[in-house]
Amino acid sequence: MQITDPTPHTTEASRATARRQQILAAAAQCFREHGFHGASIARISKIAGMSAGHIYHYFENKEAIIAAIVAQDLETLLTLTAELRAACNVRNALIERAAEGVLDQLDPDSAALKVEIVAEAARNSHVAQIVREADATCRRELMVTIRAIRSAAGHDDTPEATADMVEVLAALFEGLLLRTIRNPELDRKHVAQRIQLAINDLLDQPG
């Protein structure tokens, strides 16, 4: 019986993953600095340190790169919501982790990239579909989390009421992207504390 050593395949897969991440990091930098249309594959390849042909081996076009960036952000959020629902006190866990989310949203590089992607979604129907599908998944997961918190507190909310709470929560965090661009000197720690208070109040609102 011949035993195949899986190491070469594992190494190649790891190398491919590293190259994809290298491309995504370079593309993110280009999108922030030059916008979607100014970030040519040639520019991305120069920053990534590989040929344009190599980039096309991993991504069909710039829209595919955006899809991968959005997918990464979505995976991070899905992991977070799963961790929250596994916590002993889901409400406390949500409020505690909200501070980390605020700091992430207020990071200038993160904000610049996300704003650029949303701006392109307003012009490009394909990118809009990518962004909206990810948003729909995020909202569904947050609805499950909010419903669990509210139910534990004795609230019997309609799906519409829960959806409204999720929209308010999303607006709080997405608004931070613009605030850090408009007012880069804002006090991140104090904003995070106020957002936590706002979330706490939101969770106590009647359905």
N, C-alpha and C positions, 0 to 999 in steps of 0.2 A: 504494500500500500504506500503510495507516494504522499508525503506530507508537504503541503505548500506553505512556505513561510509568508505570513501575512504582512511582515514588516515593510517590504518595498511598497505595497499598496497603501499601507497606513502612512508611510512617509510621503508618498506622492499626494495623497489626499490632504495631508497637513500643509504641504507646500502650496497646493492649489488654494486652500483656504487663506493662507497667508498672502498670496498674490491678490486674491479678491479683496482682502482687507486693505492691502496697499493701494489698490486702485480706488476703492471707496474713500479712503482718507485723502488721496490726491484730488479726487473729484469734489469732495466736500470743500476743500480749500479753494479750488477754482470757482465753485458755485458762489462761495462767500465773497471772493475778491472780484470776480468778473461777471457774476450773474449767470443764469442758465445758458443764454445765447452766446455770451462772451467766453464761456468755458468750453473751448473746442477740445476735441479728442487729442489734438496735437499738444495743447497746453497740459491736459491731464497726463498724457504720456510722459511729457518732460518732467513733471513733478514726481510722477510715480517711478521714473527711472526705467521705463520699459517702452518698447515700440508700440505704435498705435495698433498694429496687427495683433500684438499680444493682448491688448485691452479688448479688442473685438473677439478674441477667443473666449473671453469670459462674459462679455456683455455686448448685446446686439447693437445698442445705441445708448445715448445719454438718458433716455427715458427709462431704460432697463436699469441704469445705475441709480436713478432716483427711486425706482421701485425697490431696489435692494436696501437703500438707505432707510426708506419708510418701513420696510419689513423689519429691519433691525430695531428701530424705535418701537414698533408694535410688539416685537418679541420681548423687549425690556418691560413694557407695560403689562403684558400678559403674565410674565413671571412675577411682577410686583403684585398684581391682583390675586394671583394664586397664593402668594406668601401672606397677603393680608387675610384672606379667608381662612388660612390655616392657623392664624394667630388665636390665642386664648380669648383676647378681647379685640374684636375686629375694629371697633370704633377707635379705640386708643391707638391701635396699630396704624390705622389710616391717618389720623391726625399727626402722629409722630413722624411717619414717612413723608407726609406732605411737605415738611420743612426741606427735605432733600430734593423733592420735586421742584420747589420754588427756586432753590439755588441752581438747579440744572436749567430751568427756564430762563433765569437771569444771567446765565453764562453768555457773554457776548458772541462767542463763536457759534455756540449752539443756536442762539436766537437768530443770528444772521443767516444761518443755513436753513432753518425751518421757515423763516419769513420768505426767503427766496423760493423755496419749494412751493409754498402756498401761493406766492405771486405767479409762478409759472402755471399753477393749477387754474388760476383765473383766466389764463390765455390759452391753455392747451387742454383739450378735452380728455386726452389719454392720461395726462398727469392728474387731472381732476378726478378721474375714475380711480386711479391708484390711491390718491389721498382720501377720497370719500369712502372707499371700501375699508381702508384701515381705520378711519374714524368710526365707521359703523361697528366694527369689531370692538374697538375701544369702548364705545358707548354701551354695547351689550354687556361687556364684562363689568364695567363700572355699575351698571344697573343691578346686576346680580349682587355685587358687593354692598351697594347702598341699601338694597332691599333686605339683605341679611341684617345689616345694622339696625335699620328701622323696625324690622319685625321683632328683633330681640328686645327693642325698647317698647313694644306693644302697639306700634303703628300698623295699620292695615291700609297701605297706600295702593292706589290704582296704578297700573303701568304708566299712565300718562303723567301722574304726579312724580313718579320715580324718574321718568325721562326728563322732566323739567329740572329736577334737582341735578341730574347729570349734566345737563346743558349749562346750568349756572356754574357748576364745578369746573367744567371745561372752559367756560368764559373767563373764570378767575385765572386759570393757569395760562391760557393762550394770550390773555391780555398782557401778561408779564413779558412776553417776547417783545412787544412794542415799547413797553415802559423802559426796559433796559437799553433799548436803542435811543429812545427820546431823552431819557434821564440816566446816563451811565453812572452818576454819582449817588444814586439812591442807596439807602441803607438796607442791604440785603437781609441782614439778620432781623431787623425790625419788621420788614415786609413779610418775611417768613412767619414771624409770630402773629402778625395780624391776619394772615391768610389762615393760619391754624384756628384762630378765634372765629373767623368767618365760616369755616367748615363746620366747627362745633355748633355754631348757631344754625347753620343750614340743616344739620342733622336733627335739630330739635323742632324745626318748623312743622306746623300741622300739615297733613297730607292734602 
